[in-house]
Amino acid sequence: MGKKDKKVTGGIIVAAGKSSEGSSTNPLLKIGSITIIKRIVLTLQKASVSPIVIITGYKADEIERDLVNYGVIFLKNNEYENSKKFESAKIGLDFLQNKCDQVIFTPVSIPMFTTETLQIMIERNKALVSPSYHGKSGHPLLIASELIPKILEYDGNMGMRGAIKNTGVKREWINVDDEGIIYDTDYVDQLDELLIKHNQRILHPFVKISIEKEASFFDSRAKLLLILIHDMNSVRGACRHMALSYSKAWNILNQLEGELGYSVVERKHGGSKGGKTYLTKEGLEFLKKYQQFEQNVRQYAKKEFERLF
């Protein structure tokens, strides 16, 4: 490709709810007209962070309904009431460690950091990066994927801070002109004051891309289904992570195969745990082409939007 490939940056939002530490933030709290979790997702997406993983627990079904069309992956911490927030973070890190070069991590309680802050952190090309505002440290945190195994093995009582120290890598602090990195949902008045500025910064073209004949048969939701099947070798497992019913998933796959005229998935039976489902060679090639097409269209849309608006 000539230039060095751009790093893939994934995202983790911990929104599991009340933990054994006693702290809790309602992910469905609204700042402006949208929930705080949707606001964080939009901010991450504008910075081209993908895949985005949401760690759920309390009100998991409601969170999934709120974000069902935003192309995010849901991982549930069933032990959220008896575990610490760091355990929820580990679930996301374990899932993403081989899927991207670096990870942006944040609790849902810090909803107003900006896309500009994310871009500065992402482009820093350091293993551990945190933002600060007038000397006060804040969120999110950027972690290079090569550090994730060391973080996952940490079982001390100092949470993420202890895990970061355990890596032996020095964290880099970046001064940013972004008050949103320091205010959590306990500071509602301050968050409201930041609202107009933040809404302007998440202004972006929202391009929905689908492939159609007489009707649409492939879109971002179908794309996520194929990605998760490829990752998990399981349609049922894929459904569990994207708030999709098993029957609906097979309807999507059957329609896709009917329109394309070839098999996209293959099922292999056997074993005590049942069979597995894989993408066919043609299915994987179709997915890769769609992702490239989607990326090209969105890059063009972003450039044109910035030029015209």
N, C-alpha and C positions, 0 to 999 in steps of 0.2 A: 504493500500500500504506500510505500515511500516514507511517509511520516510514521512515527511510532504510534501504534494504535492507542486510542484514548482509553484511559482506565475505566473499567466498569464499576460504578458506585452503587451499592445496594443501600437500603434503608430499613431500620428497625424502630417501630414505635411501640413502647410498652404501655398497654392500655388494659391491663388485667384487672384493675380495680383494687379493692382493699386487700392488703397483704398482711402477713403476720407482724409487720412493722407498725401496723395501725394507720398508715397514711392511705389516703384514697382521693382520687380525682375522677369525677364523672366525665368520661370521654364524650358524652353527648351534651355536655354543657355548651350553650351557644354564646359565642362572642360575635356580635353582628347577627347576621341571619343564618349562619352555618355553624355546625358543631366544631369544637376545638380539634377533634381528630381529623375531620375533613379539611380543616384549614391547614393542618400540618401536612397532610397528604398532598394538597394542592401546591404548597410551598416546595416540597420535595420533588414533585413532578415537574415543576417549572425549572428546577435545577437539573433535570434529566436524571434523577435518581431512580433506578429500577434494577431489580425488583424491589418492591416495598412490602415488608412483612409487618403485620399487626399482631401483637401478642394479646389475646383476649382472655377473659375470665368472667368477671361480673358483667352482666348485660351483653354477653357475647352475641346473642341473636339480634339484638337491636343495633349493635355496632355493624354487624354484617349487612343488615338491611340498609343502613345509612351509607355504606360504601360499596354496595353490591356491583355498581357499574363503573368503579374506578380502577379496576385492574390490579387490586392489591391481593396479597395472600394472607389468609387467616391461620394462625397457629394458636391453639387454645392451651392455656396452662390450667389444667383441671385441679391443680393443687394451689391455686392462687391465694386462697385464704390462709393456708398454712405454710406458705413459702415467702421468701423475701423478693423484692423487685429484681434483684440480681439473678435469681433463678429464672424469671421470665426473660430477662436479657439473654441468658445462656441459651434458651430455646431458639431465639431468633439467630444468634450467632452460630449455633450448631447447624442450623438450616442453610445459612448463607455462606458458610466458610469456603466452599468450593465453587460458588456461583458468581463471585465478583472479586475485584482486586482490593476494594476497601468498602467500609460500611459506615454510614451515618447512623448514630444511635441517639435516641432521645426518649425521655418519658413523655407521656401525653400531657403532663401538667405544665409544660413549657410550650405554648402554642404560637408565639408571635415572633420568633426569629425570622429573618428574611432570607430570600433566595440569594441575595448578594453575599450574605455571610456564608451560606453554603458553598457558593462558587469560589470564594476566597479560600475556604478550607480544602475543598476538593482539589484545587489547582496548586496547593502548597507542596504536594508530593512528599509528605512526611508520614511516618508510621503512626504517630499519635498527635492529634491536633484538637485543641479546645479554644473557644473564643473567650475574650474578656472585654468588658465595657468599663472604662474608667477605673481599671484595677480590680473589678469584680469578675470572678469567673462565672461561666454560664454554660448552657447547652445550645446546640448538640455537641456530641463527641464524635470525632472521626477516628476509626481504627483500621489499620492495614490488615488484610486478611491473614497474612503470615503470622500475626500475633494472636489470632483467635484460639489456636490449640492451647497456648499458654494461659490465656484467660479462662478457657473452659476447665482447665485442671485446677484452678484456684478454688479452695473450699474453706477459706478463712472467713472471719466475721466482719470484714471491712467492705464487703460488696464490690462494686465496680472499681472503687478507688484502690482497694487492696489488690484486685486482679491486675490493674494497670501497673501498680508498683511491682507486682510479681513478674511482669514481662521483662523488667530490667531496662526498658527503653524509656528514654527521657521524653516527656510530653512537651510539645511546643505550644505556647500560648500566643494567640494572635489578637491584637487589639482591633476591635471593630466598632464602627459607629452604629450600633444596633442595641437599643435598650431591651428589645424583645428577648435577648438571650438570658436575661437575669430575672424576669418576672414570671412567677408561676401563677396558677389560678387563685391563689390567696390574695393577689393584688388586682382585683377586678377593676378598680378605678383606673389604675395605670394601663391595664390592657385595653380598656375602652378608649383611653386617650390615644393609644397607638393604632386604633382600628382603621381610621381613614387612610393613614400612611401605609398600613399593611395591605389594605384592600387594593391600593394603587399598585403595590409591588407584586401582588399575585395576579394582576391583570394579565391575561394571556389568551391566545387562541386555543379553543378546545376543539380539536379536530377528531371527529369520529370517522373511522375508516372501515368500510366493509366491502366485501366482494359479493356481487349479486348477479343473478340471472333474472328470472321473473320476480324473485324475492331474495333478500339477503340470506346467504348461507355461511358466511364466515366474517367474524368481527373480533373485537378485542377480547370478548368473553370466551369465544371459541379458541382464540390464540392461547389464552391463559390455561384453558383445559388441556391443550396439547402439550404446553410447556410442563405442566405438573404431571401428566401421564408419562412423559419422557423422563422426568426426574424420579418418579415414584414407582413406575411400572404397575400402576393401579388406577383404574377409573374411580373406584370407591374412595381411595385415598385422596385423589385429586379433588373430588367433590367436597370432601370434608374441609379442604383448605380454601374453597372459593364460594361457599354458601350456595351450592348447586345440588339439586336432587339427582340421584343416580339415574332415574328414568329420563330426566331432562338431558343429562349428559349424553346418554346413548342416542337420544333423538337428534342432538347436535351432530354427533359422529356419523350416524346413519345418513342424515341429510347431506353432510359434507361429502361423504364417499359417493353418494348417489349423484351429486352435481359434478364432482371431479371425474368420476368414472373409474376410480381405482381405490384400493384399500389404503386407508390412512393408519389404521391400527390393526394389530394381530393379537389374538388371545392364545395363550399357552396354558393348557389345563394340567392339573396334577399337583402333587404335594399336599401335605397335611393342612396347609393354610390356603389351599385353593390355588387357582391359576393366577397368571400375571398378564398384563396387557402392555404391549410395546408399540411404539411408533414404527411403521414400516419405513424402509429406505425412502420411498416416495413421499410418505407423510412427513418425515423429518426434512426432506428437501423442500417441500411445500412450505413448512413452517419457517425455515430459514429465509426463503425468498420473501414471504409475507413480512417478516420482521425487518428485512432490509428495505422493502418497499415502504413500510410504515415509517421507518426512521428517515428515509429520504423525503417523504411527504411532509413530515413534521418539521424537519429542518428548514425546508422551503417555506412552509407556513409561518414559522417563527421569524425568518428573515424578512418576509414580506410584511408581516404584522408590524415589526419594529420599524421598517422603512416607511410604511404608510401612516402609522398611528403615533 
